[in-house]
Amino acid sequence: MEDELDEVARTANFSGVVRVERDGQVFEKAYGLAHRGYRIANTVDTRFAIASGCKAFTALAVVSLIEDGTLSLDTKARELLGDDLPLVDDEVAVGHLLAHRSGIGDYFDEEVITDINAYVLPVPVQNLLHVEQYLPILDGYPQKFPPGSAFAYNNGGYVVLALIAERASGVGYHDLVRQRVCSPAGLVDTDFLRSDSLGERTAVGHLPIDGEWRTNVFHLPIRGGGDGGIYTTAADVSALWRAFFGGRIVSQRWVAEMVKPHSEVPEDSLRYGLGFWLHGSTSEVQLVGWDAGVSFKTVHEPDSGITHTVLGNTSDGVWPVARFLRGTSRT
């Protein structure tokens, strides 16, 4: 498998880390550069941004607040938003937001944004350090459909969830995720890092612009919010799966609820739970992230225990590698 994987990675110009766990064995390998300017190579313990993979962390933090009675699936967003975001329907509830069934207008609508490398935020990225600072870019988008009536993947909805979680708990969103997800799961290399202060063992995101590789520092918030932006390692992703299905973050009752299909997404042969993508017909659970200079996919099969994780610091390199690993899991 390794020789074939090397060829796929070479052809795709893949820069990142691959980790496969199967039958009690672990295979992991790093490719490419964590920093192209300084020619620093990726290693198996390099930290990568995972874009929308962060939504699982947000969902788990929110569900932990539901478990302790701070919130419920039926809590109306308006109860915590007050006069903020007046175009959000008063009937939108936490459960709608978790399942992408809120119908609220999305500040980062992936049905509209087709070139991820060209997209820039409508405010200076350094203004997006805390979740409350996202309010100006979340506002002004009208409701698309009545809450609960349809599925529409929604980045803004998860920023709203982060805002609700920190207002309800009195704990800042980033600290809430550390306390309620990272700590019980033992994720020692996972955190919300500033893009202008990434630290050691951290990959810088790169994207091709005007014939050269540039960093993504001007494309993403300086620190992520509820819809994306956490950094992690391949080993920590595996630890997250073990902790989640082991009931160490939320109870087994809520594990089952989060990986229960709440929506069908037939155009992608997928379903959606609460914070997690689900295979269209098997027990497989997925997390996927995509942004300028970031690509990520991890797949866990709870029935077999097989886990495939691919983290990359370019926008597109992960997908051919992830497709190859998917093919090997069927043999």
Rosetta silent file (secondary structure, phi, psi, omega in degrees, C-alpha in Angstrom):
SEQUENCE: MEDELDEVARTANFSGVVRVERDGQVFEKAYGLAHRGYRIANTVDTRFAIASGCKAFTALAVVSLIEDGTLSLDTKARELLGDDLPLVDDEVAVGHLLAHRSGIGDYFDEEVITDINAYVLPVPVQNLLHVEQYLPILDGYPQKFPPGSAFAYNNGGYVVLALIAERASGVGYHDLVRQRVCSPAGLVDTDFLRSDSLGERTAVGHLPIDGEWRTNVFHLPIRGGGDGGIYTTAADVSALWRAFFGGRIVSQRWVAEMVKPHSEVPEDSLRYGLGFWLHGSTSEVQLVGWDAGVSFKTVHEPDSGITHTVLGNTSDGVWPVARFLRGTSRT
SCORE:     score description
SCORE:     0.000 S_00000001
   1 L     0.000  -36.342 -173.862    0.000    0.000    0.000 S_00000001
   2 H   -63.389  -41.042  179.682    2.793    2.444    0.856 S_00000001
   3 H   -62.571  -42.908  178.628    4.290    2.436   -2.649 S_00000001
   4 H   -65.707  -40.491  178.392    0.895    3.115   -4.198 S_00000001
   5 H   -62.190  -42.608  178.974    0.184    5.807   -1.619 S_00000001
   6 H   -58.390  -40.363 -179.168    3.505    7.485   -2.376 S_00000001
   7 H   -68.890  -41.249  176.654    2.592    7.630   -6.060 S_00000001
   8 H   -61.749  -45.448 -179.676   -0.856    9.077   -5.334 S_00000001
   9 H   -62.659  -41.321  179.760    0.693   11.683   -3.020 S_00000001
  10 H   -64.436  -46.610 -178.613    3.339   12.595   -5.615 S_00000001
  11 H   -62.419  -37.504 -177.877    0.794   12.938   -8.419 S_00000001
  12 L   -84.378   -1.285 -174.441   -1.485   15.080   -6.226 S_00000001
  13 L    53.439   42.441 -174.106    1.418   17.233   -4.992 S_00000001
  14 L   -72.402  133.891  173.668    0.162   16.298   -1.534 S_00000001
  15 L  -125.935  112.771 -177.922    1.577   18.105    1.472 S_00000001
  16 E   163.557 -154.925 -176.526    0.397   16.734    4.794 S_00000001
  17 E  -132.968  139.655  175.322    0.086   13.630    6.950 S_00000001
  18 E  -116.048  135.869  174.710   -1.664   10.301    6.453 S_00000001
  19 E  -137.652  130.134  178.716   -2.624    8.012    9.331 S_00000001
  20 E  -127.275  129.076  174.090   -4.378    4.645    9.027 S_00000001
  21 E  -117.998  123.846 -176.131   -5.448    2.468   11.954 S_00000001
  22 E  -155.159  130.258  176.788   -6.596   -1.028   11.109 S_00000001
  23 L    53.631   40.255  177.051   -6.599   -4.350   12.976 S_00000001
  24 L    78.909    1.587 -179.851   -4.630   -2.890   15.857 S_00000001
  25 E  -109.873  150.910  179.406   -1.880   -1.556   13.608 S_00000001
  26 E  -122.967  128.175  171.447   -1.011    2.065   12.865 S_00000001
  27 E  -117.013  131.242  175.455    0.520    3.384    9.655 S_00000001
  28 E  -146.383  146.258 -177.740    1.445    7.051    9.403 S_00000001
  29 E  -155.139  143.340  179.362    3.555    9.053    7.021 S_00000001
  30 E  -108.132  148.209  179.436    4.293   12.719    6.325 S_00000001
  31 E  -135.466  151.321  169.311    4.737   14.372    2.948 S_00000001
  32 L    72.523 -161.604 -169.780    5.744   17.812    1.734 S_00000001
  33 E  -116.231  134.482  173.713    6.539   21.001    3.589 S_00000001
  34 E   -75.581  -31.577  176.798    5.040   22.592    6.686 S_00000001
  35 E  -140.948  112.169 -176.300    6.608   25.911    5.663 S_00000001
  36 L   -70.832  -34.084 -178.716    7.635   26.371    2.032 S_00000001
  37 L   -64.410  -40.478 -178.959    9.613   29.555    2.638 S_00000001
  38 L   -99.826    4.231  178.319   11.926   27.957    5.193 S_00000001
  39 L    55.918   42.762  177.347   11.786   24.459    3.630 S_00000001
  40 E   -90.734  123.696 -175.348   10.554   22.906    6.891 S_00000001
  41 E   -78.495  147.555  168.689    9.248   19.399    6.293 S_00000001
  42 L   -67.647  146.876  172.522    5.996   18.042    7.636 S_00000001
  43 L  -126.453  169.202 -175.392    6.355   15.304   10.246 S_00000001
  44 L   -65.738  -19.158  178.658    3.788   12.845   11.574 S_00000001
  45 L  -106.207   18.892  173.752    3.262   15.025   14.662 S_00000001
  46 L   -68.584  141.472  176.133    2.848   18.317   12.755 S_00000001
  47 E   -89.258  137.157  179.674   -0.272   20.275   13.698 S_00000001
  48 E  -126.594  146.756  166.952   -2.662   21.229   10.887 S_00000001
  49 E   -68.217  147.225 -178.594   -5.717   23.435   10.659 S_00000001
  50 L  -124.267   14.737  173.692   -8.802   21.305    9.899 S_00000001
  51 H    48.637 -124.629 -173.699  -11.314   23.973    8.789 S_00000001
  52 H   -70.011   -7.469  170.453  -14.859   22.580    9.145 S_00000001
  53 H   -57.123  -22.351  178.188  -13.598   19.536   11.020 S_00000001
  54 H   -64.054  -22.744 -177.458  -13.892   21.969   13.924 S_00000001
  55 H   -59.967  -30.832  175.908  -17.695   21.734   13.758 S_00000001
  56 H   -63.834  -37.422  178.069  -17.544   18.430   15.637 S_00000001
  57 H   -65.836  -42.259  177.496  -15.751   20.201   18.489 S_00000001
  58 H   -62.626  -46.794 -179.062  -18.432   22.899   18.544 S_00000001
  59 H   -60.605  -42.418 -179.433  -21.211   20.308   18.459 S_00000001
  60 H   -66.327  -39.883  177.094  -19.641   18.316   21.294 S_00000001
  61 H   -62.387  -43.151 -179.810  -19.211   21.420   23.454 S_00000001
  62 H   -66.249  -43.903 -179.698  -22.859   22.371   22.858 S_00000001
  63 H   -64.641  -34.244  176.761  -24.131   18.844   23.540 S_00000001
  64 H   -64.019  -32.705  175.557  -22.143   18.757   26.787 S_00000001
  65 H   -72.031  -30.491  173.877  -24.049   21.918   27.789 S_00000001
  66 H   -67.595  -41.707 -179.878  -27.293   20.157   26.897 S_00000001
  67 H   -61.649  -36.945 -177.748  -26.307   17.230   29.102 S_00000001
  68 L   -90.791    6.175  173.930  -25.721   19.448   32.106 S_00000001
  69 L    87.414    2.422  179.459  -28.980   21.330   31.569 S_00000001
  70 L   -70.610  -36.124  177.574  -27.475   24.649   30.490 S_00000001
  71 L  -131.591  174.087  169.558  -29.074   24.319   27.047 S_00000001
  72 L  -142.876  166.582  175.649  -31.511   21.982   25.291 S_00000001
  73 L   -60.241  -26.824 -176.753  -32.151   21.043   21.675 S_00000001
  74 L   -92.153   -3.000  177.730  -35.276   23.187   21.913 S_00000001
  75 L   -58.862  126.216  179.307  -33.553   26.293   23.297 S_00000001
  76 E   -76.168  134.816  177.661  -34.403   29.129   20.937 S_00000001
  77 H   -55.330  -36.323 -176.911  -31.418   30.999   19.548 S_00000001
  78 H   -60.583  -29.008  179.906  -33.262   34.245   20.189 S_00000001
  79 H   -60.433  -31.713 -179.980  -33.141   33.608   23.955 S_00000001
  80 H  -101.791  -25.383 -178.791  -29.357   34.093   23.835 S_00000001
  81 H   -76.801  -28.361 -175.528  -29.055   36.398   20.830 S_00000001
  82 L    60.990 -126.670  179.892  -31.339   39.086   22.218 S_00000001
  83 L   -86.773   -4.153  179.562  -31.452   41.898   19.666 S_00000001
  84 L   -72.285  149.558  176.818  -28.413   40.607   17.762 S_00000001
  85 L    50.520   62.660 -174.610  -28.887   39.073   14.280 S_00000001
  86 L   -65.060  -16.953  179.827  -32.520   40.175   13.870 S_00000001
  87 L   -81.828   -8.433  174.162  -32.940   38.303   10.558 S_00000001
  88 L   -72.498  125.806 -178.601  -32.582   34.941   12.325 S_00000001
  89 L   -56.913  137.989 -178.517  -36.073   33.451   12.637 S_00000001
  90 L   -63.242  -18.238 -179.111  -37.359   33.473   16.216 S_00000001
  91 L   -89.959   -3.758  178.053  -38.181   29.745   15.910 S_00000001
  92 L   -65.229  127.797 -178.273  -34.588   28.694   15.186 S_00000001
  93 E  -118.099  167.585  179.966  -33.474   26.355   17.973 S_00000001
  94 H   -55.941  -42.854  179.438  -30.173   24.800   19.024 S_00000001
  95 H   -60.537  -38.481  176.855  -31.192   21.472   17.484 S_00000001
  96 H   -62.199  -44.455 -178.048  -31.801   23.116   14.109 S_00000001
  97 H   -65.453  -42.231  179.486  -28.361   24.717   14.170 S_00000001
  98 H   -61.023  -36.768 -174.716  -26.599   21.481   15.140 S_00000001
  99 L   -95.277    6.649 -175.802  -28.255   19.587   12.275 S_00000001
 100 L    57.414   41.130  178.827  -27.871   22.345    9.646 S_00000001
 101 L  -122.620   23.615 -176.904  -31.641   22.667    9.474 S_00000001
 102 L   -79.724  -30.634 -177.243  -31.961   26.256   10.738 S_00000001
 103 L    75.851    6.106 -179.192  -32.487   27.882    7.340 S_00000001
 104 L   -72.257  155.082  175.583  -30.621   31.027    8.397 S_00000001
 105 L   -66.783  142.819 -172.471  -28.654   32.970    5.794 S_00000001
 106 L  -107.541  126.923  178.796  -24.998   31.944    5.661 S_00000001
 107 L   -68.163  -25.096 -179.086  -22.128   34.455    5.652 S_00000001
 108 L  -127.468   74.787 -173.108  -19.923   31.798    4.012 S_00000001
 109 L   -83.616  109.524 -175.902  -22.312   30.047    1.643 S_00000001
 110 L   -72.393  -10.085  172.586  -20.485   27.170   -0.062 S_00000001
 111 L   -78.161  -19.638 -178.590  -23.183   26.993   -2.746 S_00000001
 112 L  -101.151  -39.290 -176.816  -22.110   30.483   -3.836 S_00000001
 113 L   -82.404  110.110 -176.723  -18.354   30.420   -3.148 S_00000001
 114 L  -103.700  -25.100  179.219  -16.789   28.351   -5.915 S_00000001
 115 L  -115.405   95.877 -174.563  -13.131   29.450   -5.739 S_00000001
 116 L   -64.960  -28.692 -178.314  -11.947   28.983   -2.185 S_00000001
 117 L   -74.487  -20.590 -178.751   -8.501   30.409   -2.992 S_00000001
 118 L   -94.551  -15.450 -174.986   -9.985   33.695   -4.196 S_00000001
 119 L   -71.532  136.729  172.120  -12.412   34.265   -1.317 S_00000001
 120 L  -130.299  149.102 -178.739  -11.577   36.931    1.240 S_00000001
 121 L   -70.619  152.593 -177.368  -13.538   37.892    4.332 S_00000001
 122 L   -77.707   -2.345  175.359  -15.542   41.149    4.318 S_00000001
 123 L  -130.323  158.632  176.132  -13.650   42.464    7.365 S_00000001
 124 L   -57.069  134.373 -173.467   -9.921   42.512    8.179 S_00000001
 125 H   -61.366  -27.785 -179.752   -8.968   39.043    9.432 S_00000001
 126 H   -70.079  -10.708  176.624   -7.296   40.486   12.542 S_00000001
 127 H   -83.998   -0.734 -177.128  -10.745   41.674   13.666 S_00000001
 128 L  -115.473   77.041 -179.452  -11.879   38.062   14.100 S_00000001
 129 L  -109.539  -35.718  179.119  -10.221   36.927   17.294 S_00000001
 130 L  -120.810  154.580 -174.152  -13.251   36.300   19.543 S_00000001
 131 H   -60.616  -38.578  179.049  -16.652   34.878   18.623 S_00000001
 132 H   -58.152  -27.172 -178.674  -18.492   38.087   19.512 S_00000001
 133 H   -74.500   -7.751  176.933  -16.430   39.827   16.831 S_00000001
 134 H   -81.237  -12.990 -174.526  -18.121   37.687   14.160 S_00000001
 135 H   -53.371  -44.061 -178.832  -21.474   39.440   14.672 S_00000001
 136 H   -61.588  -32.105 -178.599  -20.938   42.082   11.945 S_00000001
 137 H   -89.230  -13.757  175.713  -20.243   39.466    9.264 S_00000001
 138 H   -83.125  -21.867 -172.503  -23.080   37.171   10.369 S_00000001
 139 L   -82.639  152.220  172.167  -25.670   39.933   10.116 S_00000001
 140 L    97.109    5.689 -179.599  -27.688   40.926    7.067 S_00000001
 141 L  -107.594  115.472 -176.099  -28.483   37.516    5.553 S_00000001
 142 L   -69.255  156.211  176.650  -32.215   36.763    5.306 S_00000001
 143 L   -58.977  136.315 -178.484  -33.770   33.460    6.323 S_00000001
 144 L   -91.094  -36.431  179.363  -33.734   30.948    3.422 S_00000001
 145 L  -157.436  162.035 -178.245  -36.437   28.549    4.609 S_00000001
 146 L   -60.820  140.593  179.820  -38.505   27.845    7.737 S_00000001
 147 L   -54.012  132.234  176.446  -36.507   26.256   10.566 S_00000001
 148 L    87.334   -5.950 -173.248  -36.562   22.467   10.485 S_00000001
 149 L   -88.936  -14.530 -177.330  -38.023   22.168    6.986 S_00000001
 150 L  -160.322  168.963  174.868  -34.830   21.291    5.061 S_00000001
 151 L  -103.754  131.703  171.736  -31.094   20.592    5.275 S_00000001
 152 L  -149.562  112.910 -179.298  -28.600   23.226    4.112 S_00000001
 153 L   -53.808  131.985 -167.226  -24.983   23.066    5.229 S_00000001
 154 L  -143.095  108.854  178.114  -24.367   26.313    7.077 S_00000001
 155 H   -68.244  -45.485 -179.374  -21.078   27.733    8.353 S_00000001
 156 H   -58.767  -33.397  179.023  -22.680   30.764    9.960 S_00000001
 157 H   -59.936  -33.595 -179.883  -25.008   28.523   11.937 S_00000001
 158 H   -80.396  -24.699  170.503  -22.054   27.006   13.769 S_00000001
 159 H   -69.436  -39.651  175.989  -20.641   30.425   14.619 S_00000001
 160 H   -61.005  -41.060  177.034  -24.084   31.237   16.065 S_00000001
 161 H   -59.431  -43.868  178.679  -23.863   27.988   18.064 S_00000001
 162 H   -61.175  -40.743  178.356  -20.483   29.055   19.456 S_00000001
 163 H   -64.019  -45.497  178.032  -21.957   32.411   20.417 S_00000001
 164 H   -60.613  -43.794 -177.053  -24.942   30.753   22.112 S_00000001
 165 H   -62.593  -44.437 -177.906  -22.663   28.314   23.961 S_00000001
 166 H   -74.188  -32.230  176.677  -20.420   30.982   25.430 S_00000001
 167 H   -69.798  -37.730 -178.967  -23.319   33.272   26.380 S_00000001
 168 H   -71.587  -37.343 -174.916  -25.192   30.400   28.046 S_00000001
 169 H   -90.423  -22.759 -173.816  -22.183   29.025   29.915 S_00000001
 170 L    77.159   10.824  179.595  -20.372   32.249   30.723 S_00000001
 171 L  -117.769  134.168  177.998  -17.175   30.661   29.376 S_00000001
 172 L   -56.336  145.505 -174.433  -15.451   31.855   26.204 S_00000001
 173 H   -54.061  -47.825 -176.631  -15.924   29.504   23.259 S_00000001
 174 H   -63.044  -42.084  176.716  -12.254   28.572   22.873 S_00000001
 175 H   -67.004  -36.403  179.454  -11.891   27.788   26.577 S_00000001
 176 H   -60.818  -43.623  178.610  -15.188   25.883   26.491 S_00000001
 177 H   -65.482  -41.762  178.324  -13.888   23.568   23.749 S_00000001
 178 H   -60.031  -45.647 -174.781  -10.629   23.039   25.630 S_00000001
 179 H   -71.665  -40.295 -169.107  -12.453   22.202   28.872 S_00000001
 180 H  -100.984  -14.025  179.861  -15.291   20.087   27.512 S_00000001
 181 H  -122.258  -59.498 -174.034  -13.754   18.365   24.480 S_00000001
 182 H   -64.428  -44.392 -177.457   -9.973   18.503   24.348 S_00000001
 183 H   -65.037  -52.947  179.941   -9.313   17.831   28.034 S_00000001
 184 H   -65.260  -25.202  179.442  -11.580   14.772   28.515 S_00000001
 185 H   -86.410   -8.129 -179.504  -10.386   13.355   25.173 S_00000001
 186 L    70.200   36.426 -178.241   -6.706   13.839   26.075 S_00000001
 187 L   -88.400   94.123 -171.991   -5.976   15.971   23.015 S_00000001
 188 L   -81.895  -17.088 -176.633   -2.583   17.383   23.929 S_00000001
 189 L  -117.626   25.676 -176.444   -1.813   18.919   20.527 S_00000001
 190 L  -119.224  127.232 -179.505   -5.198   20.463   19.682 S_00000001
 191 E  -168.055  165.636  173.651   -5.999   24.140   20.124 S_00000001
 192 L   -87.894  102.215 -177.716   -7.203   27.341   18.467 S_00000001
 193 L   -94.722  150.997  173.012   -3.944   28.931   17.358 S_00000001
 194 E   -77.396  137.370 -178.953   -3.451   32.462   16.066 S_00000001
 195 L   -67.302  -20.909  178.469   -2.464   32.507   12.409 S_00000001
 196 L   -96.928   10.048  179.492    0.220   35.091   13.171 S_00000001
 197 E  -156.290   61.821 -171.560    1.683   33.014   16.021 S_00000001
 198 L   -73.106  -31.546 -179.727    1.397   29.345   15.100 S_00000001
 199 L    84.657 -177.621 -175.513    4.376   28.063   17.067 S_00000001
 200 L   -73.677  161.530  177.544    6.515   25.006   16.466 S_00000001
 201 L    55.478   34.228 -178.039    5.373   21.798   14.740 S_00000001
 202 E  -128.447  129.782 -179.181    2.562   23.648   12.947 S_00000001
 203 L   -79.479  136.096  172.713    1.936   23.663    9.221 S_00000001
 204 L   -87.909  132.959  177.762    1.367   26.965    7.451 S_00000001
 205 L   -72.397  138.386 -179.511   -1.445   26.825    4.892 S_00000001
 206 E  -127.913  147.912  176.499   -0.373   27.492    1.302 S_00000001
 207 E  -145.419  148.970 -178.594   -2.299   28.260   -1.864 S_00000001
 208 E   -81.774  122.442  177.776   -1.275   29.006   -5.448 S_00000001
 209 E  -135.281  125.930  177.121   -1.728   32.666   -6.425 S_00000001
 210 L    51.236   41.385  173.216   -0.320   34.261   -9.591 S_00000001
 211 L    81.204    9.005  177.043    1.997   31.362  -10.222 S_00000001
 212 E  -139.860  160.148  177.175    3.554   31.124   -6.762 S_00000001
 213 E   -84.589  125.133  175.726    2.780   29.552   -3.411 S_00000001
 214 E  -123.230  158.149  178.510    1.569   32.059   -0.827 S_00000001
 215 E   -78.280  164.534 -177.897    0.389   31.574    2.743 S_00000001
 216 L   -95.272   18.663 -172.628   -3.270   31.816    3.679 S_00000001
 217 L   -61.369  -26.400 -179.762   -2.731   34.376    6.440 S_00000001
 218 L   -93.440   -0.716 -173.621   -4.938   36.972    4.703 S_00000001
 219 L  -102.848  -21.908 -173.844   -7.728   34.502    3.880 S_00000001
 220 L  -121.230  156.008  174.525   -8.778   33.120    7.261 S_00000001
 221 L   -54.581  147.413 -178.485   -9.739   34.615   10.648 S_00000001
 222 L   -61.497  -29.281  170.599   -6.738   35.236   12.840 S_00000001
 223 L  -143.618  135.636 -172.282   -8.270   32.701   15.239 S_00000001
 224 L   -65.264  163.066  176.885  -11.047   30.303   14.325 S_00000001
 225 E  -119.371 -151.362 -173.393  -14.628   30.344   15.549 S_00000001
 226 L   -69.927  -18.869 -176.640  -17.416   27.813   15.764 S_00000001
 227 L   -98.794   -7.813  179.388  -17.345   26.811   12.112 S_00000001
 228 E   171.155  165.501  171.723  -13.624   26.154   11.715 S_00000001
 229 L   120.498   -2.888  177.846  -10.100   27.002   12.690 S_00000001
 230 L   -79.119  151.152  177.661   -8.861   24.532   15.282 S_00000001
 231 E  -110.104  145.528 -178.393   -5.418   22.928   14.786 S_00000001
 232 E  -157.681  177.244  176.390   -4.658   19.297   15.561 S_00000001
 233 L  -116.173  166.458  177.999   -2.477   16.288   14.736 S_00000001
 234 H   -61.489  -40.273  179.490   -3.250   12.947   13.153 S_00000001
 235 H   -64.986  -39.439  179.089   -2.745   11.203   16.490 S_00000001
 236 H   -68.095  -32.923  175.890   -5.136   13.587   18.251 S_00000001
 237 H   -61.905  -43.348  176.431   -7.790   12.966   15.594 S_00000001
 238 H   -62.042  -40.335  178.498   -7.589    9.261   16.392 S_00000001
 239 H   -64.060  -36.312  177.451   -7.790   10.066   20.097 S_00000001
 240 H   -61.954  -46.587  178.528  -10.896   12.170   19.440 S_00000001
 241 H   -58.741  -44.976 -178.669  -12.649    9.222   17.745 S_00000001
 242 H   -63.308  -43.936 -178.503  -11.751    6.893   20.626 S_00000001
 243 H   -67.589  -40.767 -179.542  -12.900    9.358   23.270 S_00000001
 244 H   -62.747  -55.591 -177.958  -16.116   10.199   21.431 S_00000001
 245 H   -72.738  -16.995  175.018  -17.251    6.632   20.845 S_00000001
 246 L   -83.546   -2.003  177.842  -15.959    5.661   24.284 S_00000001
 247 L    74.555   23.545 -177.649  -18.404    8.103   25.897 S_00000001
 248 L   -91.022  -12.654  178.327  -15.668   10.204   27.517 S_00000001
 249 L  -102.938  -52.790  170.561  -16.806   13.542   26.047 S_00000001
 250 L  -129.452  163.045 -174.995  -20.581   13.083   26.058 S_00000001
 251 L   -66.922  162.847  179.725  -22.592   10.092   27.243 S_00000001
 252 H   -60.072  -32.166  176.852  -23.295    7.084   25.034 S_00000001
 253 H   -59.341  -42.403 -178.385  -26.896    8.215   24.748 S_00000001
 254 H   -80.247  -28.745  171.103  -25.729   11.435   23.131 S_00000001
 255 H   -56.270  -48.461 -179.611  -23.087    9.669   21.019 S_00000001
 256 H   -61.331  -38.831  179.870  -25.947    7.669   19.508 S_00000001
 257 H   -67.932  -36.383 -176.754  -27.987   10.839   18.966 S_00000001
 258 H   -74.695  -26.535  178.675  -25.105   12.658   17.289 S_00000001
 259 L  -105.175   13.479  171.739  -24.414    9.855   14.800 S_00000001
 260 L   -84.831  136.266  179.502  -28.090    9.195   14.133 S_00000001
 261 L   -63.279  123.231  173.469  -29.176   10.491   10.702 S_00000001
 262 L  -105.044  -15.904  178.223  -31.078   13.746   11.077 S_00000001
 263 E  -151.095  148.192  171.059  -30.968   14.534    7.352 S_00000001
 264 E   -97.052  137.171  176.939  -30.460   12.725    4.071 S_00000001
 265 E  -126.281   70.817 -170.678  -27.999   14.270    1.611 S_00000001
 266 H   -62.909  -29.208 -178.927  -28.533   12.013   -1.415 S_00000001
 267 H   -64.212  -21.533  177.604  -26.647   14.204   -3.892 S_00000001
 268 H  -111.969    7.673 -176.569  -23.456   13.381   -1.952 S_00000001
 269 L    55.062   38.648 -178.200  -24.462    9.822   -0.925 S_00000001
 270 E  -131.642  169.248  168.266  -24.270   11.016    2.666 S_00000001
 271 E  -130.202  171.355  179.306  -26.421   11.715    5.691 S_00000001
 272 E  -133.563  138.368  176.946  -25.887   14.182    8.523 S_00000001
 273 L  -100.461 -122.752  174.505  -26.167   13.784   12.274 S_00000001
 274 L  -122.186   93.780 -179.146  -25.293   16.493   14.788 S_00000001
 275 L    89.299   -3.796 -176.950  -21.852   17.817   13.895 S_00000001
 276 L  -133.093  138.615  169.196  -20.849   14.694   11.968 S_00000001
 277 E   -79.821  145.824 -178.767  -21.230   13.509    8.375 S_00000001
 278 E  -126.116  142.607  175.071  -22.521    9.943    7.998 S_00000001
 279 E   -60.797  152.578 -175.913  -22.137    7.479    5.163 S_00000001
 280 L   -67.001  -22.504 -175.935  -25.304    7.001    3.139 S_00000001
 281 L  -144.068   -5.517 -179.218  -25.753    3.331    4.065 S_00000001
 282 L  -116.458 -175.722  179.496  -23.065    2.150    6.533 S_00000001
 283 L   -83.624   -0.585 -175.618  -21.986    3.037   10.086 S_00000001
 284 L   -60.096  135.347  179.192  -19.072    5.127    8.806 S_00000001
 285 E  -119.061  140.528 -173.631  -18.732    8.588   10.374 S_00000001
 286 E  -132.182  152.904  164.955  -16.765   11.395    8.758 S_00000001
 287 E  -128.245  136.820 -176.367  -15.334   14.835    9.394 S_00000001
 288 E  -134.806  139.469  175.959  -14.338   17.002    6.447 S_00000001
 289 E  -137.889  141.111 -177.915  -12.672   20.408    6.242 S_00000001
 290 E  -151.347  126.510  177.543  -11.868   22.631    3.276 S_00000001
 291 E  -161.108  177.848  178.924  -10.619   26.192    3.125 S_00000001
 292 L   -61.414  115.396  179.976   -7.916   28.307    1.530 S_00000001
 293 L    76.158   15.600 -177.885   -4.695   26.422    2.230 S_00000001
 294 E  -141.633  132.542  168.747   -6.493   23.765    4.294 S_00000001
 295 E  -148.349  144.241 -170.282   -7.925   20.340    3.476 S_00000001
 296 E  -158.694  137.027  170.870   -8.844   17.554    5.865 S_00000001
 297 E  -150.891  133.050  172.822  -10.778   14.315    5.959 S_00000001
 298 E  -133.634  137.707 -177.572  -11.078   11.639    8.602 S_00000001
 299 E  -127.495  129.078  177.825  -13.254    8.551    8.386 S_00000001
 300 E  -126.057  131.881  177.000  -14.028    6.210   11.279 S_00000001
 301 E  -108.897  100.096 -175.703  -15.900    2.931   11.032 S_00000001
 302 L   -62.117  -27.369 -179.650  -17.115    2.071   14.545 S_00000001
 303 L   -69.098  -39.326 -177.704  -18.087   -1.465   13.513 S_00000001
 304 L  -102.137  -19.003 -176.275  -14.579   -2.400   12.317 S_00000001
 305 L    82.015    3.147  179.678  -12.505    0.160   14.198 S_00000001
 306 E   -73.551  134.203  176.265  -10.801    1.280   10.973 S_00000001
 307 E  -131.388  130.481  172.321   -9.779    4.949   10.903 S_00000001
 308 E  -118.354  130.168  177.375   -8.310    6.899    7.980 S_00000001
 309 E  -133.467  132.258  176.000   -7.115   10.472    8.531 S_00000001
 310 E  -131.374  122.193  177.216   -5.567   12.834    5.998 S_00000001
 311 E  -117.911  135.385 -178.774   -4.512   16.361    6.964 S_00000001
 312 E  -138.495  153.950  177.627   -3.116   18.811    4.423 S_00000001
 313 L  -112.536   35.125  163.918   -1.844   22.378    4.227 S_00000001
 314 L  -132.381  169.606 -173.298   -3.038   23.064    0.687 S_00000001
 315 L   -74.604  -27.076 -168.867   -6.604   23.527   -0.504 S_00000001
 316 L  -127.291  -10.475 -169.741   -6.929   20.393   -2.639 S_00000001
 317 L   -64.075  -25.734 -174.780   -4.174   17.871   -1.937 S_00000001
 318 H   -68.189  -35.946 -165.845   -6.101   15.725    0.536 S_00000001
 319 H   -62.966  -44.704  177.062   -8.891   14.524   -1.738 S_00000001
 320 H   -62.718  -36.549  179.203   -6.971   12.125   -4.058 S_00000001
 321 H   -67.241  -43.415  179.304   -5.222   10.599   -1.045 S_00000001
 322 H   -63.039  -39.349  177.773   -8.510   10.183    0.851 S_00000001
 323 H   -64.369  -39.983  177.779  -10.101    8.492   -2.189 S_00000001
 324 H   -62.005  -46.150 -179.412   -7.165    6.092   -2.417 S_00000001
 325 H   -63.652  -36.816  177.883   -7.435    5.163    1.273 S_00000001
 326 H   -60.385  -40.441  178.295  -11.169    4.618    0.884 S_00000001
 327 H   -65.001  -37.902 -179.540  -10.434    2.113   -1.875 S_00000001
 328 H   -69.462  -26.884 -177.214   -7.915    0.233    0.265 S_00000001
 329 H   -72.333  -15.264 -178.284  -10.435   -0.084    3.116 S_00000001
 330 L   -93.844   -0.155 -177.643  -12.701   -2.149    0.867 S_00000001
 331 L  -105.032    0.000    0.000  -10.050   -4.755    0.109 S_00000001
